[in-house]
Amino acid sequence: MQTAVLGTRGTAWSPETRLYSDGVVIGADGAPLLVPPHGGLRRLPGTGYLDPASGPLTGAAVPTADEVDAARELLAATELPGRDTPYRAMAEEALVDIGVLTFPNGAAVAAGSPYWRYVWPRDAGYMAAALTVCGRPEPAYALLAYVAAMQEADGTWQARYLPDGSRDVPDDRGLQLDGIGWTLWATWVWAGATGRDPGSLAPMIRAAVEAALAALDPLTGLPRASQDFWEIDLDEATLGSAAPLLLGLRAGRDLLRLLDGADGGGLAARAADGAERLADAVTAGFGAHGYTRRISGDGGRDASVAFLLPPFAPAGDDAVAAAWRDAVDATTVGNGGVRPGEEWTDLVTGWTPQVSLHALTAASLGETALAHRLLSWLDLRRTALGALPEKVTADGRPAAVAPLGLTGATVLLALAALDGRPLPTPAA
């Protein structure tokens, strides 16, 4: 059944051995078009277009020679991380994939398969940051502007949105607080790298900062319970929400100073105060348990401890760095990848978003041997079309959706750090 092959079944809670797609190509309507797995189809090198010599695919765009040349010239002109390294092919495909996963209206979907063909603020933030680092500010801004247009009246975001601009959501997952942090951070990265005025995004910035402050308990300083990147409901605060909110408050403080002058006005001061209270609460609360995922200390560590280290937070806290190294060790699976956290029930599948996140952290901390090991692991497990998949099976095969834009974006950010141009870190 074709829909099963392309990814309308399966769950995140048991090992997935199917590969839903080999990748994506540009469709005739400009939207991403899935390439079924194991079919031998290819893209024209340096572009997101299907190579017609590899076979037919209904709905694929048929580019002119000028369009092919323009795509290759654009790729050649980018500030591609890893260009002079063995990772060049992976970097090129990751950057092209981000472009293919972006609809003409700026909606960047997580992947091309059903159930993933939606805009997560989290994923879009990483993709916008990667485009910025690659010297492509215009498409980066388009991604940010789309997410800004989806913002709820209270300054928050739903878990994900349809890519049609309607502001509709595909299900009832509800609000996810980490989207506030990732969107403010990506906007801060874009504004700082380009020197451009973020004024057109000012309403989003102000509302997001207010939402971040409103999410904090006035007594504990911790955020209310919310789904984080695990996307399951808990009745307690998690580091996967608290750390991105801390990042967002620091980035929002700096963005408000760009908008309103050196002191940033009252909201910037409130953001700075909220960030300080949240930082103290994270240290006292999560730190008391060795920076476990849950504020109660249950469940062990997960990948979110990386959000308390560069490029998201200043280095210097040895306890956080030690907790991160312990988390990498504790979640490494038999195939060499990592699972999202210690209490993740699937003990054999490697998840590429977490592998690439740890590679970014390692590269940002100067732990180059670990960064190279993780990046090489990813490079060797791409699909036949060169795409980075969401998962890798116990026996080392790519599985589930491919490409996953979040993984590709994080790989590009890690490679930039290895190139000697790491992302800036908001000041504490």
C-alpha positions, 0 to 999 in steps of 0.5 A: 500500500503506497500510503503505508510506504510513504509514512501514514502509519507507525508510531514513535514508541516502537522500533521503526524499520521501514523507510518511508521515502528516499527523499524529496524533490521539487514538485510542479506546484513548488511544494515538496514531492516525496521520492518513494524508497528503493526506487533508484530515482535521483536528483540533478546534482546541486539542485532539488529537481528530479533527474529525468534520466533516473526515471519518471515521478508523477508531479515532479517539476520539469525545470528549464536549463536556466532554472537548473543553472540558477539552482547550482549557482545559488548553492555555489554562492552559499557559505556552505559549512563543511565545504572543504571537508569529507562532509561536503556532500552531506552538507549540500544535500541538507541545505538543498533539502531545507529549500525543497521542504519549504513551500513558496509561501515560506512554510517549512515543513518538518518532512515531506511524508504525511503526519510530518508535512506540517510546520513545527516552530521548533523545526522551522527555527533551526532551519531558519538559523541554518539558512542564516549561517549559510548566508541566505537571509531572505529565505531564513526571514521567510521561514520566520515570517511564516511562523510569526503569522501563525502565532496565537493571540496570547503569544504562544504557538501550537505544536504544529500548523498546516503549510497552507497559511490558514493557521489551522492545526492538524490535531489537538496536540495543543500548545508547546512552550518550547516553540517560544524559545526556538522562534525568538532564538532563531530571530535573534540569530538572523538579526545578529548575523545580518544586521537587519532591523527586526522591526517587521517581526516586532509584534511577534517578538513582544508577544512571545516575550510576554508569553514566556514570562506568563508561562513562569510560575511566580513562586518557583520561576519554573514554567508550567507543564508543557509538551516538549520535543518528546511530544507527550503530556506530563504533569510537571516541568521538563528541561526540554521546555525550561531551557528553550524558554530561558534561551528565548528570554535572553534572545528576546531581551536582546531583540527588544534592545535592538527595537527600543534602544540600549535599555530595551524599555520595560519589557526588556528589563522584565525579560532579563529579570525573568531569565535570571529567575528561570536560570536560578530555578533551573540550577536549583531544581533540575541541577539538584538531580543532575539535570534530569529531564523531569523536575522531580528527578524521575526518568533520567537525563535526555538530550535537552541538557544540551540546551544549557550549553553552547551555542544556546547558553554560555559555557562555564558550568562544569556540572552541566557539561558533565551531565551532558556527557553522561547523557550522551553515554547513557543514551547511546544505543548499539548501532552507535546513535543515541535515543532521545533520553534514558526513559525512552522505551525504544532501546535500539533505534538511533534518532538523528535529531538527537545525534546531530544536536549532540554533534552541535554541542560537541563542536561548540565546546571544542570536543571535536573528536566526538563531533566528528564521530557523530557527524560521520555516523550520520553521513554513513546512514543517509538514504540512497538519495543522500537525505538524512532520515529521522531514525536509524534501525538497530542494524544501521539502516535509515528508517522513517521519514527522510529528509528530516529538516531539523536534522539537516539544519543541526548538521549544518550548524555543527559543521559551521562550528567545526569550520571556526564560525560557531553560532553566537550565544546570548549572554547570561 
